[in-house]
Amino acid sequence: MTFYDFPSSPILIISALSIAVVIAVFVVSYQKYFNSPENKEIAKKKKGLIKEKKELNERLEQIEQDLHNLGN
């Protein structure tokens, strides 16, 4: 079985650490952006869902009223 020594060159170590830092920054910034209250996509989706919820509640109230009227 062949074993290879890990290169101890400072340039390779610095490069590997730089790549790790770039990945960490990307992950953190990605999460911060999509969880931001200023994200327009989330705000638009939330507004649409609130509107849909309001419409469904109004429809449910109408159905309950119709059921109540049929019971009398």
C-alpha positions as CSV (number, residue, x, y, z in Angstrom):
1,M,0.0,0.0,0.0
2,T,1.3,3.4,-0.9
3,F,1.1,6.3,1.5
4,Y,1.6,9.9,0.4
5,D,2.9,12.6,2.7
6,F,0.6,15.7,3.0
7,P,2.6,18.6,1.5
8,S,3.7,21.0,4.2
9,S,4.1,23.9,1.8
10,P,2.8,27.2,3.4
11,I,1.2,28.2,0.1
12,L,-0.9,25.0,0.0
13,I,-1.9,25.4,3.7
14,I,-2.9,29.1,3.2
15,S,-4.8,28.1,0.0
16,A,-6.7,25.4,1.8
17,L,-7.6,27.7,4.7
18,S,-8.7,30.4,2.2
19,I,-11.0,28.0,0.5
20,A,-12.5,27.0,3.9
21,V,-13.0,30.7,4.7
22,V,-14.7,31.4,1.4
23,I,-17.1,28.5,1.8
24,A,-17.9,29.6,5.4
25,V,-18.6,33.2,4.2
26,F,-20.8,32.0,1.4
27,V,-22.9,29.8,3.7
28,V,-23.3,32.5,6.3
29,S,-24.2,35.2,3.8
30,Y,-26.6,32.9,2.0
31,Q,-28.5,32.2,5.3
32,K,-28.5,35.9,6.3
33,Y,-29.9,37.0,2.9
34,F,-32.7,34.5,2.8
35,N,-33.7,35.1,6.4
36,S,-33.5,38.8,6.0
37,P,-36.8,40.8,6.5
38,E,-35.7,43.0,3.6
39,N,-35.7,40.0,1.1
40,K,-38.2,41.0,-1.5
41,E,-39.1,37.5,-2.5
42,I,-40.0,36.5,1.1
43,A,-41.9,39.7,1.6
44,K,-43.9,39.1,-1.6
45,K,-44.6,35.5,-0.7
46,K,-45.7,36.4,2.8
47,K,-48.0,39.1,1.5
48,G,-49.6,36.7,-0.9
49,L,-50.1,34.1,1.8
50,I,-51.7,36.6,4.1
51,K,-54.1,37.7,1.3
52,E,-54.9,34.0,0.6
53,K,-55.5,33.3,4.3
54,K,-57.9,36.3,4.4
55,E,-59.8,35.1,1.4
56,L,-60.1,31.6,2.8
57,N,-61.3,32.9,6.2
58,E,-64.0,35.0,4.4
59,R,-65.0,31.9,2.4
60,L,-65.2,29.8,5.5
61,E,-67.4,32.4,7.3
62,Q,-69.7,32.4,4.3
63,I,-69.9,28.5,4.3
64,E,-70.6,28.5,8.0
65,Q,-73.3,31.2,7.5
66,D,-74.9,29.1,4.7
67,L,-74.9,26.0,6.9
68,H,-76.5,28.0,9.8
69,N,-79.2,29.3,7.4
70,L,-79.9,25.7,6.1
71,G,-80.3,24.5,9.7
72,N,-83.1,27.0,10.5
